[in-house]
Amino acid sequence: MPTGTGGSPPDPPVVLTANAGSASLRLDYVRAGEVTDRLTRGEPPGSGESDRAVRDFLAAHPPPDAVGHRLVHGGDLVRTPTRVDDALRAELDGLATLAPLHLPPALHLLDRIAEQLPEVPQVLCPDTAFHAHLPAAAATYPLPAPWRRRWGLRRYGFHGLSYAYALRRCAELLGRPADGLQLLLAHLGGGASVCAVRDGRSVDTSMGFTPLDGIPMSKRSGAVDPGMLLWLLGDDRLSLAELSEGLNSRSGLLGLSGGRSSDTRDLVAAAPDDPVSALALEVYAHRVRRELAAAATSLDRLDALVFTGEIGWDQPEVRHDVCAGLGLLGVTPPQGGNREADAVVSPPGAAVPVLVVEPREDLQVAVETLAALR
């Protein structure tokens, strides 16, 4: 870590945070909770242009003190933020089938950065870590015990980095300690899930063994009847590859809207004149409400409802429609449009505050990376 000179305090460490998606990548240099420079690309790691952009971006900066990688699925191999060594890297490819859209590009980016910055420690920050201590009743699937033991079948949960950051911000905004709060959180974005937090710990969440479970997403189906999937695989209706591609890439809002768009902004604009777009938004809000209400049964009380993720942060119409169906929980629909900063958006005196928190997984990765290296 850098040190000061002449008796001055040491300079804050610089962490490069790496977030590889299925169709994008983002690198952020973070110092003392502030982003000093950023690279964003609209294609995943692995393409020639993307790899060149990463190489040039790293070469334009002094080496950071550490690199922190968002890892969507850590399985049972990476349950907490963990420094990468050769032995761990050799095992990581075995996780790829758990999140086939996310893990291969993330591991590719890990390797490219390690090649260019061989002396800089790299830390994996799994999205699953926030849910690693789910109660057994919430984590256990009603499947044959030999299956569960052999393949580690359990509810892992995802979006943990986003939830951890939103929990910290919610505590600050409410002026209460995080470990005393009972919250419902909704991360609504290209991927989407909800989470119940009791006394600062995740006690239930809508995503399960993979990031395909739970509420509908931009292009992913979310939970559907497993019997229907078996039926689709029978009698040569669909191949396994066709089913996988359809569930992961042509379902969710895209499928609901008949292929019109996977973006809620497009659907909100079209809804007044297009019943199909309107129905897509209605289904989405209904399923988010349903999962939130179910997760609420894991709490003794509800101190706040928190929206984050790109849609949660940037789509007031969706927030309103979700809240409009949660009156039974004491939730009042928020007022007004978007905010420029994290804020309470419910009416004054509302029984349950509704908060909006900008998704900042980059800042949470930086915090967890430094903690893992202490």
Disulfide bonds with the S-S distance in Angstrom:
none
